[in-house]
Amino acid sequence: MKRFSMSIGWAFTLTMTWVLLLTGCATPPQQLVFDRFTEAYRLTNGTVQVTVVPQVGRVVSYSMTDGSGELIWWNPAPDLQSKYTNYGGNKAWPWPQSQWQGIWGGTWPPPPGLDGQPYIVTYADKHKLSMISQVDEKLGLQLEYQVELDQQGTGVTMRYTLIRVDLNNTLAWGAWHVTQVRMPDTVLGRIPQQQEPKVQEMMPGKAWKSVTQVAQNVLRFERDPAVSAKLGFNANRLLAAYKDWAISITMLPGTSPGEYVLDEKAQLFVTTDAKAPKTEKQTFMELEFTSPKLPLEKMGNKVTLVTRWELHHQPKATLEDWVKLAGSSD
């Protein structure tokens, strides 16, 4: 592990030198150590800050500049010896998961070229960072991951693009955004206008405690702490609310157009509290979006998912306050 960390460190130091030479007068991001990773980059607009660790291809932190409002879950004790290390944070995979079976011989762990190998930074300044994955040899895909802060306020635009770089297979794929957050008190989903709510269990026989319609265009989801479960539904915004804070993730129009076969645009996944790290009482929840699947049949074909993150601070907020926020227009 020590030799791996050193080699990656040198690679990213050289990469960042090259990137900053290309960006000319752009103000570089802060470089720092995050947890066990020596090559982390912090973006800020003076209101919020986002920390990216290219060594594991993740956004690992999103908060106000004073550290308040941090709702992203970061694993305090990851199992580095397991077949897949769950660090936490936000990452991207190819969708659907069921197609991994025919290529990798199983639906877990994720394709190693896209999650498990270091990403290379291709652009970085204090507001924006772009990085690209290794090529996953069996998928023939590469993933571009871009993070860009608004000039002011709490907004962050996340762009994930899968690119066909090899013709090993020509299956249809979508981009899949997975964000692990601290277990929220309230979880809401906004249904697009002129659509009826459609919800499906994605782990048969493992139900959530309840799904209720709390406004014309808003669903509320309540989990059973004793059950690992997953839902798919037709929302275009997810909101995870806590005592005074909430994080919202909204799908943006820059996402590749197309049809969804099932109600899988938005997804929620939870594990049981029994699987929480020993240092915590609860585990995480995953807030997920997928783009439509597109046939990536030719070299250079792409599919993109674009989402917008926002932090919200409302002291003494009620459920009604969060429902109103979740259902509001973009």
Secondary structure, 3 states (H helix, E strand, C coil): CHHHHHHHHHHHHHHHHHHHHHCCCCCCCEEEEECCEEEEEEEECCCEEEEEEHHHCEEEEEEECCCCCCCECECCCCCCCCCCCCCECEEEEEECHHHHHHHHCCCCCCCCCCCCCCCEEEEECCCEEEEECCCECCCCEEEEEEEEECCCCCCEEEEEEEEECCCCCCCEEEEEEEEEEECCCEEEEECCCCCCCCEEECCCCCCCCEEEEEECCEEEEECCCCCCEEEEECCCEEEEECCCEEEEEEECCCCCCCCCCCCCCEEEEECCHHHCCCCCCCCEEEEEEECCCEECCCCCCEEEEEEEEEEEECCCCCHHHHHHHHHCCC
